[in-house]
Amino acid sequence: MKNATTYLGFALLGSMLISFTGKPDCKTNCELLALDDITYIEPTDDFELDFDTAQYLPEGFNAYKGMGEDLTNIVFIESEEEINLGFNSAKYLPIGFDAYEGMVIDLNEINYIEEEEEVTLDFNVRNYLPENFNAYSS
C-alpha cells in the first residue's frame, strides 16, 4: 500500500508539472517609444536645512578649490620599469626560449587598402530593396 501511494503521488506531481504553463509578466514585443510619451520629472527646488552651514565650515572655505585642470599634477607611470616576479622565470621555460622569435616585421609584406581605391560590388543593391527605401528614415 505504501508503494502504491508513493507511485500515485509521483504520478500526480508529474502530471501537475507537465500541465503547468506559465505566462511571463513582461512584454516580449519591442515597441518604439515616442519622445512625447516620455514623462520628464523636473527636479524639485532646493530645500532649506533650517540652519546656516557657513557656521560649521572654516573661514574662506571653497569646496571647488583645486579642482582646475592642472596637467602638471598628473602622475604618469613609466613603462620602462622592470617587474620583479620574485622568482626566475627562466627555470620554467625551455632552454633558448625567445618569446619574440619569428616576429620580424617586414614593412613590404603589409597589405593595405588605399583610401582612393573604390570597391565595386558586381550587383545593384536597389534590386533587392523595396521601392522608395530610405535607410535614414525613421
C-alpha positions, 0 to 999 in steps of 0.5 A, spaced: 500 500 500 505 504 501 508 503 494 502 504 491 501 511 494 508 513 493 507 511 485 500 515 485 503 521 488 509 521 483 504 520 478 500 526 480 506 531 481 508 529 474 502 530 471 501 537 475 508 539 472 507 537 465 500 541 465 503 547 468 504 553 463 506 559 465 505 566 462 511 571 463 509 578 466 513 582 461 512 584 454 516 580 449 514 585 443 519 591 442 515 597 441 518 604 439 517 609 444 515 616 442 519 622 445 512 625 447 510 619 451 516 620 455 514 623 462 520 628 464 520 629 472 523 636 473 527 636 479 524 639 485 527 646 488 532 646 493 530 645 500 532 649 506 536 645 512 533 650 517 540 652 519 546 656 516 552 651 514 557 657 513 557 656 521 560 649 521 565 650 515 572 654 516 573 661 514 574 662 506 572 655 505 571 653 497 569 646 496 571 647 488 578 649 490 583 645 486 579 642 482 582 646 475 585 642 470 592 642 472 596 637 467 602 638 471 599 634 477 598 628 473 602 622 475 604 618 469 607 611 470 613 609 466 613 603 462 620 602 462 620 599 469 622 592 470 617 587 474 620 583 479 616 576 479 620 574 485 622 568 482 626 566 475 622 565 470 627 562 466 627 555 470 620 554 467 621 555 460 625 551 455 632 552 454 633 558 448 626 560 449 625 567 445 618 569 446 619 574 440 622 569 435 619 569 428 616 576 429 620 580 424 616 585 421 617 586 414 614 593 412 613 590 404 609 584 406 603 589 409 597 589 405 593 595 405 587 598 402 588 605 399 583 610 401 582 612 393 581 605 391 573 604 390 570 597 391 565 595 386 560 590 388 558 586 381 550 587 383 545 593 384 543 593 391 536 597 389 534 590 386 533 587 392 530 593 396 523 595 396 521 601 392 522 608 395 527 605 401 530 610 405 535 607 410 535 614 414 528 614 415 525 613 421 
